Structure formats: structure tokens, C-alpha cells
Amino acid sequence: MHNIIILSFLLTGLFATVNVQAQARKIDTTASFGNASYRVKCTNKNESENEVLISPKGFKEEVRDVSITIRGQLRKILVDDLNDDGYPDLLLCVYGGANGEIGNIIGIASSGNTSLTSVQFPDIYRDPKLRQGYEGHDEFTILVGTLQQSFPIYKSGDAGTPIDSTRVIQYKIVNGNNGGQTFKVLRSYEKKG
């Protein structure tokens, strides 16, 4: 009888832990900037394909909800005016890779508070200077109308061994050559410790 009670407690604890982990991954939040806001919902059930529902609120014209499919898991959202038009832009921080350590941004910019447009985030692997020592573990933050990406720098040829430095890359949303918007690197630097 005593073994059955212990087993019951263990199973109850196991199911409670699984339930808490499933709830922790789900995103349902609203981020505001001035009078406008974005409600973002994502179940994060499948790392290879997740649907994200974005509901803009407080725009001059009725802007419809947007549904996009992402690869990876949505971990957080950021909102700020990154293209200097006075209206909020939405950044989805999506993580994937073998252990979910590679970060990426899906940008959605407000165009004059009347419509939304996608913003192209650059692939770090295409820039030899920025990718040197890159193995993921990205952190994304907002700093005075810019996006900052930071990650530990790893020794070349020695995967898994970080050096005592972090690379910081600062981006701004600008108009691209094809009429769309893109993230432009403003500067990058390394900081010790």
C-alpha cells in the first residue's frame, strides 16, 4: 500500500511538471507603444512549425490580424519604433537549432500606422566578421529605437568553449533597395566579461 501511495505522488508530480512546462512555452501577450499595441499568440507546440497570430490594435485604419508560420519557438516579443516613423514595430524573437540556441528575428513594421510590412533580418552566417566565433545563445533587447543582438564568442575550431567576450550588434530598420524594409547593422563591438 505504501508503494502505491508513493507511486501516485510521483506520477502526480510528473504530470504536473509536464503541464507546467507546456504552459510555460505558450505565448499569449500584448505589448503596447503609445496608443497602439500588438497581441501575439503562439502555442509553441511543434519546433518545426508554429503558427503565430498577431492582432494589431489602435491603428488609424482597421489593420487585419496576421497569421504567420515560424520554424522554431517564439520566446519573446519586443515593440518599439525602429524605423523612426513614430509608430510601433513588432519583433518576434524565434529560437531554433539543435538545442534551440540559434536566435532569429521576424520583424513586422508599421507603415504610417495604417498597414504592416515584413522586415528582413540579416543572416549572421553571411557576414564573415560578425559570424566569427558565433554558436548562438543570442539575447535580443531594445535600446533607444534600435535592436541589439548579443551572444558569447566561442574559440575557433573548439566548439562549446566560449572566450571571455560577448559580441554586440546594433540594428536599425531602414528602407531597402526593393522598396521593402530591412535591418541595417549600425555598429558591432566586443565587450569583455
C-alpha positions, 0 to 999 in steps of 0.5 A, spaced: 500 500 500 505 504 501 508 503 494 502 505 491 501 511 495 508 513 493 507 511 486 501 516 485 505 522 488 510 521 483 506 520 477 502 526 480 508 530 480 510 528 473 504 530 470 504 536 473 511 538 471 509 536 464 503 541 464 507 546 467 512 546 462 507 546 456 504 552 459 510 555 460 512 555 452 505 558 450 505 565 448 499 569 449 501 577 450 500 584 448 505 589 448 503 596 447 507 603 444 503 609 445 496 608 443 497 602 439 499 595 441 500 588 438 497 581 441 501 575 439 499 568 440 503 562 439 502 555 442 509 553 441 507 546 440 511 543 434 519 546 433 518 545 426 512 549 425 508 554 429 503 558 427 503 565 430 497 570 430 498 577 431 492 582 432 494 589 431 490 594 435 489 602 435 491 603 428 488 609 424 485 604 419 482 597 421 489 593 420 487 585 419 490 580 424 496 576 421 497 569 421 504 567 420 508 560 420 515 560 424 520 554 424 522 554 431 519 557 438 517 564 439 520 566 446 519 573 446 516 579 443 519 586 443 515 593 440 518 599 439 519 604 433 525 602 429 524 605 423 523 612 426 516 613 423 513 614 430 509 608 430 510 601 433 514 595 430 513 588 432 519 583 433 518 576 434 524 573 437 524 565 434 529 560 437 531 554 433 537 549 432 539 543 435 538 545 442 534 551 440 540 556 441 540 559 434 536 566 435 532 569 429 528 575 428 521 576 424 520 583 424 513 586 422 513 594 421 508 599 421 507 603 415 504 610 417 500 606 422 495 604 417 498 597 414 504 592 416 510 590 412 515 584 413 522 586 415 528 582 413 533 580 418 540 579 416 543 572 416 549 572 421 552 566 417 553 571 411 557 576 414 564 573 415 566 578 421 560 578 425 559 570 424 566 569 427 566 565 433 558 565 433 554 558 436 548 562 438 545 563 445 543 570 442 539 575 447 535 580 443 533 587 447 531 594 445 535 600 446 533 607 444 529 605 437 534 600 435 535 592 436 541 589 439 543 582 438 548 579 443 551 572 444 558 569 447 564 568 442 566 561 442 574 559 440 575 557 433 575 550 431 573 548 439 566 548 439 562 549 446 568 553 449 566 560 449 572 566 450 571 571 455 567 576 450 560 577 448 559 580 441 554 586 440 550 588 434 546 594 433 540 594 428 536 599 425 530 598 420 531 602 414 528 602 407 531 597 402 533 597 395 526 593 393 522 598 396 521 593 402 524 594 409 530 591 412 535 591 418 541 595 417 547 593 422 549 600 425 555 598 429 558 591 432 563 591 438 566 586 443 565 587 450 569 583 455 566 579 461 
